[in-house]
Amino acid sequence: MDRTPMLVTVTAATALVAVAALEAAQWGPKPPPPIPPPAPTALWHIAGQARSGAAADESTAYFISTQHEVIAVDATTGDVRWRRFTGEWGDLHWGETAVAAGSVVVVGDYNLVAFDRKTGSPRWRFIPSEGYGPGIYMGAATATHVLSGSPAGRVYSVDLETGTLHWSAVISAEGKATVFSPAIQGPVVAAGFSEFTPPGVGGVVMIAADSGRMLWKRRFPPPDEPTLSTHLGGGPVFDGDVVIAASGDGVIHAFDVATGEIKWSIPRVKPTGPSLISPDRDFRALTVTNGTLVSGSATGIVIGYDLRTREEKWRFHDPSIWSTAFRTSSAEGVAYIPYLSGMVVALDAGTGIELWRMGEWSTGFIWPPAFSGNRIIISGSGHGYVALPRMLPR
């Protein structure tokens, strides 16, 4: 079973020790970073320990806690509307995603669990008859179905209202693959995968959203350096007629949505300092906004690429906050970059200018925010749940 998501559970103390050792042994003292712009004043804050990024609609934010609870919060006031137990037990917390769609909020724990968005009443639990762990890599939702990958090498489409299986697509017949959180664009679903049979590769699969029929499956090209991994390293994200994903060697590839042909590629980021990730693998969290592809990296470098020319538009790097986390988000021309150091940074996606940052090692802001009207909803493993006003680029 692929254990990649568990990397984000590195404790603050462990991370600090690792950072201190790297700095002292290899790179020496660092100059003080520039003073960043101040973060917006929080509209509300609820203490707690989050286990996922938030989901939100026009009035409510939804969180998963480390106690396997789903918490619904009034997005305007911060008042808790309801709390419900997911029914999953134990110290392990598998999934990291919540989705509000239709009349339900669906959360990924080990399985998929749905609650009525208004009342919190339990609606259904999806446990597949074939495969396992659909909640670990829950992805996008449509108006009628929620999609998930799994460490069993499958993609599932589940009815939002009833929790019944719509279809299941086998990506690896041997079962030695993990399929990560799917994305959807119109009639097609894209998912990244990692296969663990030798030599161990990854790629992208495209599936018909109505039937689960596999349209194409493409593996990433071999790496330039044989020590580098080509397991999935980021994405996929759609941009018109291409779907974009990163391989573990840090190279970004754009696949033709219709054929799976690689249309273009962007080289890996060369590290310039310490990161918390093994140097033979990079994780490039991807998001697209206003014609810009924004990519994080385990090197800590964030780059904005012009999607028309694939040229680098800007680069943001503050070595003091280390590696970016495994997912990011964007809205209205702003990219929100979580870091494994527990901080989230808001960047103007057009220029790379920092708008604000918030957090530290103890806050655990390692998931991308959600959005509710003019509010940004952030969750942290140490700081609980926070709402901020949106700050847009000038």
N, C-alpha and C positions, 0 to 999 in steps of 0.2 A: 504494500500500500504506500502510495506517495505521501511523504510527511512534510512537503515543502511549506504548507501554511503554518506549521508549528514553529517555523523560524520567528514569526512575529511575537511569540510568547517569551522571547528573551527578557529577563527581568532588568529593571533599571540598574540594579547593583552589578549584575553580570556585565551589562553593556558598558558601564562606566569603567569597570576593571579592564575590559578588553580595550577600550579606547585609550585609557591611560598607558597600558602596556605598549600598544602600537606607537603612541606618540613618543614615549620615552625611549623605546628601543630603536625606532626606525627614522622618525622624522624630526625629533627634537621639539622644542617649544614653539608654539604657534603665536603669531602676532595677534593682538586683539582684533576681533571682527568689527566691521563698521556697525554703528548703531542703527538698528533697523527702525522702520516706521512703527508707531505704536499700534497695537491691536485694537479693534473696535471694543467699546465697552459692552460687556455681556448684558443681554436683555433679561436673562434668567439663567440660573445654574442649579442643578440637582446633583447632590453628592451621590456617589455610587461607583461601581466598577462595570464598565461596559465590556461586552465581548464581541461587538460587531459595529460596523458602520450603521448609521441611522437610515430609516426609510421615512418619508414624509409625504403628506398630501397638503391640500390647501389649509387645513386647520389643525392637523395632528402630526406629531413625530412619534416614531416607534423605535424602540431599542431592545437589544438582547443583553441581559446581564450575565455576570459570571455565575449567578445562582440558577441559571436556566429559566429565567423569567422573561416574558415579553412585557414591556412597560409602554403604555400609551400616554403621551403628554400633550396637553394643550400647547400648540406651537406659539400662541400669543402670550399666554400668562405663565407657562411652566407648571401649571397644576397637573398633577397625576390623575388621569381619568380612570385607568384600570391597570391591574397587574395580573398576569396569568402564568402559570407554570407550563413549560413546554412538554413535560412528561418524560424528558430525557434526564438520566441520572449520572452521577460520577463527577470526578474532578476534571475530566477531559472535556473541552469545549470545541466541537468540530467546526461547525459552520460559522461564517462571519458576515452573513447577509440577511437583510430583511427587505421585503418588497410589498408595497401597498398598491393593490390593483383590484379592480372589480369591487366587490363588497367585503373583501378580506385583506388581512395583512398576513403574508406567508413568511415564515422564518426558517432559516436553515440551521438546524442543530445537527444531529447525526442523520435524522430523517427530515422530511418536510412537514411542517405543522402550520395549520391555518386557524386564524381567529377572526371573528366578526370585528370589523374596524370600529364600529360604534360602541358595541357593548362588551367586547372581549370574550364573548361566548365561544367555546371551542367549536370549530366547524369540521375539520377533518385532519387526518394524519396519513401521509403517504409513505408506505413501506413497500418497496418493490418486491414482486415475487421472483424476479431475476435480477441479479446484481445487488448492490448494497450502497449505503452512504450517500443518498441523493442530496441530503442537506449540506454536505461539506462544500460542494461547489455549485450552489444555487446561483442562477444567473438572472437573465432578463425575464420580463413578463409582458404578455400582450393583454388585450382587453378580456381574453377568455382563457388563457393558459399561462402557466409558469414553467420555465425551462430550467433544467439542472444537468450538470455533468456528474461524474462519479469516479471514485477510485477503482470501479469495476469495469472501466472502459466503455461506458454507455452514456448516451444522452437521453433524458426523459422529458416528455411534454405531459403536463398534468393539468386537468381541468380545474380552473380556479374556484368554481362554485361547489364542486362535488368531491374533488381530490381523486377522481378516477384517472387511470392512465389513458392518455390519448394515444401516445405511441412511445416506443423505446427503440433507439437505434444503436446497434452494436458497432463500435469504432474499432475495437481490437478483439478478434474472435478468441485469441488465446487468453484474454483477461489480464494480460500483463501490461496494462496501460492505465493512465489516469486521464480523464477528460475534464477540463477545467470549465469555469463558468461561461455558459454560452451567451452570445449576443444575437440580436435579431434586427433585420432590416426588411420590412415588407414581407415577401413570401419566403424568405430564406433565413436560416439559422447558421451561425458560424461558431465553431468552438475550437479552442486550441487543445492539443493533446501531447502527452509524453509517453513514449513506449520504452519499456524496460528490458526487452529482449535485446541481446547484443546486435549492433554496437550501442544501442540506446540513442534514440532520436526523438524529435518532436515535429509538430507541424500543425496544419489547420485542416478541418473538415467542414464541408458545406452540406447542409441538409435542407430538404423541403419542409417548410413549417407546417404544411397541412397534413403530411403523410409520414414524415420521418424517413423518407427515401434519401439515401446518400447520393448527392449530386457529384461530389468529387472529394478526394482526400489527397493532400500534398504534404510531403515531408520537407523540412528545411534543407537547404543545400549543405554539404559537408563543410566543416569549419576550415579556415585557413591554417590554423594551428591545431594539431591533433589532440592536444591536451584539453581543448575547449569543448564544452557541452553544447549540443543542439537540442536539448529538451526545451519545452516552451519557456520563454523568458518574459512574456508580456503580451497583453491583448487577448483576443482580437478586438479591434474597433473598426467600424465601417466608415468609409468616406466615399459616397457615391458608388462608382462602379468597381471599387477595390475594397478589400478587407485587409487590415494591417495588423501584423503580429511580429513579435521579436523572438528570435531563437536565443538559447542560453549562452551563445558566444557573444551576445550583445548586438548582433546585426538585425536591423529592422527590414522586413520584407512586406511588399504589397502584392497581394494575390488578386487576379481578376475574379470578380464575383461569379461570372458566368462559367469560366473555364478552369480556374485554378492556376492559370499561368502566372508566373512571377513577372510583374510589370516593372518593378524597380526595387532597389535595395539601398539602405543607408548604412554606412560602416559602423562598427562598434566604437564605443567611447574608450579612449586610452586612459587608464587610471593615472592620477597625478598625486595621490596621497592615500591614506588608509581608508578601508571600508570594513564593514562588519560581515561581509559576504566573501566566500572563497573566491580567489582571483580567477579560477578557471570557469566561473559562471557569472553572468550578469543578469539582473532583473530590471527590465525597462518598462515600468508602468506607463501606459499610453493613454492619451485623451486627445480628442479633436475638437477645436472650437474656432470659429471665424477664420477658416482657411489655414489654421496653424495646427501642426502635429506637435504636441508637447510630450516629451519623453523624459522620465526620470532615469536613474541609474544607481547601481550599487556603489559606484564611485562617488555618489553625492552630486554629480553634475546633472543639471536639468537643462535641456536644449529645446528650443522652439524652431521647428523646420517649416519653411514655406511649402505647403502641400502642392502648389503648382510647379515649383522648380526643384523641390527637395533640397534646397540650399538652407544652410543654417542662418537663422535670422538673429538669434541671440543665445546667450549662455548665462546661466545663473549658477553660482557655486559659492557656498559658504562652508569651508572645511570643518567649522566648529559644530555643525549639526549632522554631519556624516551621511550615511546611505539613505536614499529615498526608500519608502515602503513599497509594497507590492501592488497597490492600486492607487489610482488618482481619479479626480473628477474635474469637470469644468462647466461653466455656465456663463453666458453673456460676456464672453471675452476674457474671463478670469479663470486661471488654472489653479487648483488647490492641491498642493503637494504635501502629503504626509511623509514624515521621516521616521526611521526606526529609533531615533533619539527621543521620540515622543512629541515632536513639534509639527505643526502644520503651517505652511507658508502659502500666502496668496500672491500670485504673480499676474501681471498684465500679460496676457497671452500674445499680444501683438508686439510688445517691446521687451518683455522679460523683466520689467521694473517691479521690484517688490512693493506690494501694497500694504501688507502687514504680515506678522507672524504671531503665533500663540503657542504656548506650551513649553515643556521642559521634560527631562527624563521621567519625572514622577507622574506627569499627566497622562502619558500614553496615548497621545492623539496619532494613532498609526493607521486610521481608516479615513477615507475621503468623506467629506461632509455631504449632507443632503440639503434640499432646499424646500422651503415652505413660504410661498409668497416672497416678501422682501426680507426673509430671515434665512440665515445659514445655520444648520443644525449639525453640531459636532459631538462625537462621543469619544471618551477616553477610558482606558483600562484603569487609570488611577484617579481621574478627575471627575468621572461621571458624565453628565449631559449638559450641554451649553447651547444657547441660542445667541447669535450675533446678528447685527444689522448688516445687510449687504453693502459693500463698498465697491463701486464700479470704476473702471479706468476713466480718467479724465480725457 
